[in-house]
């Protein structure tokens, strides 16, 4: 499922226009990204939680040249599925 398919599904289930569903989806993604940027955890009960994780610095290799390189530490978005989502998949 891509973004367009998701917008179609939202519009159909919520009985709203595709334009309104697209704006709602964009607003949701923007709100989640903004909260993560501030370091907050976004919890959607039954669906899961979005949070910011840390990736430590490590040594790597340039695949083209084989030279050793240093990969810096970084903040990365993470998602932990909730029980209802896990149960729906299984």
C-alpha positions as CSV (number, residue, x, y, z in Angstrom):
1,X,0.0,0.0,0.0
2,X,1.4,3.4,-0.9
3,X,0.3,6.9,0.2
4,X,-2.3,7.2,-2.6
5,X,-3.9,3.9,-1.6
6,X,-3.9,4.9,2.0
7,X,-5.7,8.2,1.1
8,X,-8.3,6.3,-0.8
9,X,-8.9,3.9,2.1
10,X,-9.2,6.8,4.6
11,X,-11.6,8.6,2.3
12,X,-13.7,5.5,1.9
13,X,-13.8,4.5,5.6
14,X,-14.4,8.0,6.9
15,X,-16.8,9.0,4.1
16,X,-14.9,12.2,3.3
17,X,-13.3,13.5,0.1
18,X,-9.9,12.3,-1.1
19,X,-8.6,15.9,-0.8
20,X,-9.7,16.0,2.9
21,X,-8.3,12.6,3.5
22,X,-5.0,13.7,2.0
23,X,-4.8,16.8,4.1
24,X,-5.7,14.7,7.2
25,X,-2.9,12.2,6.4
26,X,-0.4,15.0,5.8
27,X,-1.3,16.7,9.0
28,X,-1.0,13.5,11.0
29,X,2.5,12.7,9.5
30,X,3.6,16.3,10.1
31,X,2.4,16.2,13.8
32,X,4.2,12.9,14.4
33,X,7.4,14.2,12.8
34,X,7.2,17.4,14.8
35,X,6.7,15.5,18.1
36,X,9.6,13.2,17.4
37,X,11.8,16.2,16.5
38,X,11.1,17.6,20.0
39,X,12.0,14.2,21.5
40,X,8.5,13.3,22.5
41,X,7.0,9.8,22.2
42,X,3.8,9.5,20.1
43,X,1.6,6.7,21.4
44,X,-1.5,5.5,19.5
45,X,-3.2,3.1,21.8
46,X,-3.7,-0.3,20.1
47,X,-1.5,0.7,17.1
48,X,1.9,1.4,18.5
49,X,4.4,4.0,19.6
50,X,6.8,6.2,17.6
51,X,9.9,7.3,19.4
52,X,13.5,8.5,18.8
53,X,16.3,6.0,19.2
54,X,20.0,6.5,19.3
55,X,22.4,4.8,16.9
56,X,26.0,4.7,18.2
57,X,29.0,5.7,16.2
58,X,30.7,2.8,14.5
59,X,33.4,1.8,12.1
60,X,32.3,0.9,8.5
61,X,33.7,0.3,5.1
62,X,33.3,2.1,1.9
63,X,31.9,-0.6,-0.4
64,X,33.5,1.0,-3.5
65,X,37.1,1.4,-2.3
66,X,37.2,-0.9,0.8
67,X,38.6,2.0,2.9
68,X,37.6,2.1,6.6
69,X,35.3,5.0,7.4
70,X,33.7,6.3,10.6
71,X,29.9,6.4,10.7
72,X,28.7,9.1,13.1
73,X,26.2,8.6,15.9
74,X,22.6,9.5,14.9
75,X,19.1,9.9,16.1
76,X,16.7,7.6,14.3
77,X,12.9,7.3,14.3
78,X,11.7,4.0,15.7
79,X,8.3,2.3,15.9
80,X,7.1,-0.3,18.4
81,X,3.9,-2.1,17.4
82,X,1.1,-2.3,20.0
83,X,-0.7,-5.5,21.0
84,X,-3.8,-4.9,18.9
85,X,-1.7,-4.4,15.8
86,X,0.4,-7.5,16.6
87,X,-2.8,-9.5,17.1
88,X,-4.3,-8.2,13.8
89,X,-1.2,-9.3,11.9
90,X,-1.1,-12.8,13.4
